Amino acid sequence: MSETPLAEPDAPLGEVEQPAPPVPSSLPRVMLRRILTRGYCWCGCGLWLVLLLMPCALVTLLVENEIVVPRSDLPEHEFRLFFLDGADERGFGLARGSVVKGGEEAGAVCVRTQVDYLLWEGEASGADYCNCYEAIEGTWVPTLVGGNARCEPLPVAE
């Protein structure tokens, strides 16, 4: 036999005492758990998407030998993942270009490029160089090619 709550003596007939509302200190814990659950769900969906796109990226890399993601309309301002298949080296390379000086508004720009390698055959050290360009009649013309990482000309060996 189940017990039914008794009405308070001052309460009209048919009304039952309501349970107390949840303690306010438990609300942040519930909200935190909900936020973390959503965060984990988004991370899981992102990881699943990366896993699904990995074969497409590898096939593109093998067919085209590179994947280029431009960061702007400036020359060499891009991410470039490329496949090395030489006589002595085999592996992947990653080139990242970043603007060091100037910009499109200034009409001149210097782009520093950092290259790293992941090789399974052979050896190669990373590279770090700078190229500068000037906009002449809407075309980017090189003004400094192969400067050092601070975009200064390399000393000329005599």
Residue frames as qw, qx, qy, qz and C-alpha x, y, z in Angstrom:
[[0.000, 0.891, 0.453, 0.000, 0.00, 0.00, 0.00],
 [0.449, 0.321, -0.014, 0.834, 1.52, 3.28, -1.02],
 [0.221, -0.642, -0.434, 0.592, 1.39, 6.29, 1.18],
 [0.250, 0.731, 0.317, 0.550, 0.04, 9.50, -0.22],
 [0.261, 0.102, -0.327, 0.902, 1.24, 12.77, 1.19],
 [0.142, -0.693, -0.662, 0.249, -1.11, 14.33, 3.59],
 [0.122, 0.764, 0.197, 0.602, -2.39, 17.81, 3.08],
 [0.214, 0.129, -0.470, 0.847, -1.29, 20.45, 5.54],
 [0.048, -0.535, -0.753, 0.380, -3.88, 21.32, 8.14],
 [0.116, 0.618, 0.131, -0.767, -4.30, 24.87, 6.78],
 [0.052, 0.184, -0.674, -0.714, -4.39, 23.80, 3.11],
 [0.707, 0.163, 0.035, -0.687, -7.74, 23.36, 1.37],
 [0.793, -0.004, 0.603, -0.085, -8.81, 19.81, 0.65],
 [0.812, 0.542, 0.205, 0.075, -7.29, 18.21, -2.46],
 [0.311, 0.863, -0.358, 0.173, -4.04, 20.19, -2.42],
 [0.930, -0.200, -0.095, 0.293, -0.85, 18.36, -1.65],
 [0.341, -0.835, 0.257, 0.348, 2.42, 19.80, -0.39],
 [0.695, 0.692, -0.185, 0.059, 4.80, 20.43, -3.30],
 [0.856, -0.166, -0.054, 0.487, 8.40, 19.15, -3.12],
 [0.260, -0.826, 0.102, 0.489, 11.05, 21.75, -2.38],
 [0.593, 0.788, -0.161, -0.030, 12.79, 23.32, -5.41],
 [0.878, 0.115, -0.183, 0.427, 16.34, 22.10, -6.13],
 [0.505, -0.709, -0.007, 0.492, 19.11, 23.64, -4.11],
 [0.367, 0.916, -0.103, -0.125, 20.71, 26.52, -6.07],
 [0.285, -0.680, 0.642, 0.211, 24.22, 25.11, -5.53],
 [0.653, 0.069, 0.737, 0.160, 23.35, 22.09, -7.70],
 [0.547, 0.791, 0.201, -0.188, 22.35, 24.26, -10.70],
 [0.146, 0.819, -0.495, -0.249, 25.92, 25.18, -11.77],
 [0.417, -0.281, 0.857, 0.107, 26.94, 21.51, -11.65],
 [0.626, 0.467, 0.620, -0.069, 24.07, 20.55, -13.96],
 [0.407, 0.890, -0.036, -0.205, 24.85, 23.41, -16.33],
 [0.117, -0.700, 0.672, 0.211, 28.56, 22.51, -16.33],
 [0.550, -0.010, 0.832, 0.071, 27.76, 18.89, -17.09],
 [0.594, 0.681, 0.412, -0.115, 25.49, 19.96, -19.98],
 [0.226, 0.902, -0.296, -0.219, 28.16, 22.30, -21.40],
 [0.284, -0.507, 0.795, 0.174, 30.86, 19.63, -21.15],
 [0.636, 0.252, 0.730, -0.007, 28.59, 17.10, -22.81],
 [0.524, 0.826, 0.154, -0.138, 27.97, 19.50, -25.71],
 [0.010, 0.835, -0.513, -0.200, 31.68, 20.26, -25.96],
 [0.461, -0.252, 0.841, 0.129, 32.58, 16.59, -26.10],
 [0.647, 0.520, 0.552, -0.077, 29.89, 16.05, -28.72],
 [0.386, 0.901, -0.108, -0.166, 31.30, 18.85, -30.93],
 [0.164, -0.670, 0.705, 0.167, 34.85, 17.53, -30.50],
 [0.594, 0.029, 0.803, 0.033, 33.70, 14.03, -31.39],
 [0.612, 0.709, 0.334, -0.106, 31.89, 15.31, -34.50],
 [0.184, 0.895, -0.363, -0.185, 34.99, 17.27, -35.55],
 [0.351, -0.449, 0.812, 0.124, 37.22, 14.22, -35.07],
 [0.659, 0.314, 0.682, -0.035, 34.77, 12.06, -37.02],
 [0.497, 0.849, 0.068, -0.167, 34.75, 14.61, -39.89],
 [0.017, -0.776, 0.604, 0.183, 38.57, 14.66, -39.97],
 [0.506, -0.169, 0.843, 0.064, 38.66, 10.86, -40.10],
 [0.652, 0.550, 0.515, -0.087, 36.14, 10.82, -42.96],
 [0.394, 0.905, -0.095, -0.126, 38.06, 13.44, -44.98],
 [0.446, -0.623, 0.589, 0.256, 41.49, 11.86, -44.43],
 [0.673, 0.149, 0.655, 0.309, 41.23, 9.42, -47.39],
 [0.425, 0.857, 0.272, 0.101, 40.11, 12.26, -49.70],
 [0.110, -0.938, 0.299, 0.133, 43.09, 14.38, -48.63],
 [0.574, -0.396, 0.660, 0.279, 45.53, 11.49, -49.12],
 [0.651, 0.440, 0.564, 0.253, 44.19, 10.65, -52.59],
 [0.254, 0.964, 0.074, 0.040, 44.39, 14.33, -53.59],
 [0.325, -0.810, 0.451, 0.190, 47.92, 14.51, -52.24],
 [0.652, -0.129, 0.683, 0.302, 49.01, 11.41, -54.16],
 [0.563, 0.621, 0.492, 0.235, 47.40, 12.53, -57.43],
 [0.189, 0.961, 0.069, 0.192, 48.26, 16.26, -57.34],
 [0.699, 0.136, -0.335, 0.618, 51.47, 15.95, -55.22],
 [0.163, 0.027, -0.362, 0.917, 50.35, 18.94, -53.12],
 [0.161, -0.772, -0.611, -0.065, 47.45, 20.57, -51.33],
 [0.249, 0.156, -0.095, 0.951, 47.57, 24.37, -51.24],
 [0.182, -0.783, -0.587, 0.098, 45.32, 26.44, -48.95],
 [0.280, 0.482, 0.009, 0.830, 45.71, 30.16, -49.75],
 [0.301, -0.513, -0.551, 0.585, 45.48, 32.55, -46.79],
 [0.146, 0.780, 0.127, -0.596, 45.11, 35.72, -48.91],
 [0.688, 0.715, 0.120, 0.037, 45.69, 37.06, -52.41],
 [0.098, -0.865, 0.476, 0.124, 49.32, 37.84, -51.59],
 [0.731, 0.421, -0.536, -0.031, 51.99, 35.69, -53.25],
 [0.517, 0.189, -0.767, 0.330, 53.24, 32.71, -51.20],
 [0.331, -0.239, 0.500, -0.764, 50.89, 33.58, -48.31],
 [0.825, -0.012, -0.352, -0.442, 49.56, 30.02, -48.02],
 [0.654, -0.345, 0.660, -0.134, 49.69, 26.65, -46.32],
 [0.668, 0.469, -0.493, -0.301, 51.16, 24.02, -48.64],
 [0.738, -0.283, 0.607, -0.085, 51.32, 20.30, -47.88],
 [0.601, 0.595, -0.442, -0.300, 53.36, 18.46, -50.49],
 [0.969, -0.098, 0.226, 0.016, 54.54, 14.95, -51.22],
 [0.020, 0.752, -0.622, -0.218, 58.26, 14.28, -51.76],
 [0.945, 0.103, 0.309, -0.006, 59.08, 11.35, -54.00],
 [0.270, 0.835, -0.463, -0.126, 62.69, 11.86, -55.03],
 [0.758, 0.316, -0.561, 0.105, 65.58, 9.50, -55.54],
 [0.378, 0.199, -0.685, 0.590, 66.95, 10.06, -52.01],
 [0.177, 0.035, 0.542, -0.821, 64.03, 11.46, -50.02],
 [0.342, -0.394, -0.728, -0.446, 60.46, 10.28, -49.56],
 [0.189, -0.408, -0.674, 0.586, 57.91, 11.83, -47.27],
 [0.021, 0.863, 0.476, 0.167, 55.81, 14.92, -46.71],
 [0.342, 0.051, -0.133, 0.929, 56.64, 18.60, -46.48],
 [0.098, -0.841, -0.525, 0.091, 54.69, 21.48, -44.97],
 [0.331, 0.194, 0.044, 0.922, 55.32, 25.08, -46.05],
 [0.154, -0.808, -0.525, 0.217, 53.73, 27.94, -44.10],
 [0.331, 0.395, 0.113, 0.850, 53.90, 31.49, -45.43],
 [0.258, -0.787, -0.463, 0.315, 53.33, 34.49, -43.16],
 [0.262, 0.844, 0.085, 0.461, 53.44, 38.20, -43.90],
 [0.634, -0.295, -0.270, 0.662, 56.39, 39.87, -42.17],
 [0.126, -0.392, -0.002, 0.911, 56.38, 43.38, -43.65],
 [0.207, 0.115, -0.405, -0.883, 53.93, 45.44, -45.66],
 [0.428, 0.369, 0.763, -0.312, 50.66, 44.30, -47.08],
 [0.382, 0.524, 0.651, 0.395, 48.31, 44.65, -50.00],
 [0.002, 0.958, 0.272, -0.087, 47.43, 48.24, -49.05],
 [0.362, -0.751, 0.294, 0.468, 51.09, 49.26, -48.92],
 [0.662, 0.701, -0.190, -0.185, 51.78, 47.89, -52.40],
 [0.404, 0.526, -0.727, 0.178, 54.78, 45.91, -51.13],
 [0.861, -0.399, 0.119, -0.291, 54.97, 42.79, -49.03],
 [0.203, 0.494, -0.837, 0.118, 57.58, 40.43, -47.59],
 [0.909, -0.185, -0.089, -0.363, 56.49, 36.85, -46.95],
 [0.162, -0.522, 0.822, -0.160, 58.45, 34.53, -44.66],
 [0.878, 0.065, -0.339, -0.332, 58.14, 30.86, -45.52],
 [0.379, -0.472, 0.763, -0.226, 58.94, 28.08, -43.06],
 [0.793, 0.207, -0.480, -0.313, 59.27, 24.56, -44.45],
 [0.491, -0.404, 0.727, -0.260, 59.32, 21.38, -42.34],
 [0.587, 0.262, -0.692, -0.329, 59.67, 17.78, -43.49],
 [0.748, -0.231, 0.540, -0.308, 58.41, 14.42, -42.28],
 [0.530, 0.501, -0.628, -0.273, 60.45, 11.81, -44.14],
 [0.919, -0.218, 0.294, -0.150, 60.43, 8.05, -43.93],
 [0.870, 0.149, 0.189, 0.431, 63.36, 7.70, -46.29],
 [0.461, 0.520, -0.010, 0.719, 66.35, 10.03, -46.41],
 [0.383, -0.573, -0.370, 0.623, 67.08, 13.14, -44.39],
 [0.203, 0.613, 0.239, 0.725, 66.29, 16.82, -44.84],
 [0.230, -0.351, -0.463, 0.781, 66.42, 19.82, -42.55],
 [0.155, 0.830, 0.516, -0.140, 63.76, 22.48, -42.51],
 [0.383, 0.295, 0.200, 0.852, 64.11, 25.75, -44.39],
 [0.105, -0.817, -0.399, 0.403, 63.27, 29.32, -43.42],
 [0.377, 0.067, 0.332, 0.862, 63.45, 32.03, -46.07],
 [0.153, 0.708, 0.346, -0.596, 61.86, 35.29, -47.15],
 [0.347, 0.326, 0.545, 0.690, 60.72, 36.70, -50.49],
 [0.064, 0.567, 0.265, -0.777, 59.62, 40.31, -51.02],
 [0.315, 0.489, 0.676, 0.453, 57.25, 41.55, -53.71],
 [0.055, 0.365, 0.078, -0.926, 56.09, 44.90, -55.04],
 [0.459, 0.608, 0.640, -0.097, 52.75, 45.51, -56.75],
 [0.040, -0.371, 0.376, 0.848, 53.31, 47.01, -60.20],
 [0.464, 0.129, -0.410, -0.774, 50.19, 47.52, -62.33],
 [0.844, -0.126, 0.082, -0.514, 48.26, 44.86, -60.39],
 [0.909, 0.173, -0.369, 0.093, 51.00, 42.23, -60.67],
 [0.648, -0.718, 0.243, 0.073, 53.28, 41.15, -57.81],
 [0.656, 0.632, -0.348, 0.223, 56.90, 41.46, -58.96],
 [0.838, -0.384, -0.180, 0.343, 59.70, 39.91, -56.85],
 [0.096, 0.930, -0.239, 0.261, 62.13, 42.44, -55.35],
 [0.181, -0.585, 0.758, -0.224, 64.00, 40.14, -52.93],
 [0.917, 0.043, -0.314, -0.243, 64.24, 36.41, -53.51],
 [0.858, -0.015, -0.429, 0.282, 65.72, 34.06, -50.93],
 [0.048, -0.695, 0.369, -0.616, 66.39, 36.50, -48.10],
 [0.230, 0.065, -0.865, 0.441, 66.97, 35.32, -44.55],
 [0.235, -0.540, -0.803, 0.090, 64.18, 34.82, -41.98],
 [0.123, -0.643, -0.307, 0.691, 64.25, 38.56, -41.07],
 [0.512, 0.773, 0.361, 0.104, 63.79, 39.45, -44.75],
 [0.131, -0.849, 0.347, 0.377, 67.25, 40.84, -45.20],
 [0.729, 0.582, -0.346, -0.105, 69.32, 40.10, -48.31],
 [0.933, -0.250, 0.098, 0.241, 71.77, 37.25, -47.90],
 [0.210, -0.788, 0.412, 0.408, 75.43, 38.24, -48.00],
 [0.783, 0.588, -0.178, -0.100, 77.05, 37.70, -51.36],
 [0.803, -0.378, 0.348, 0.302, 79.94, 35.24, -51.26],
 [0.342, 0.846, -0.336, -0.231, 82.96, 36.30, -53.30]]
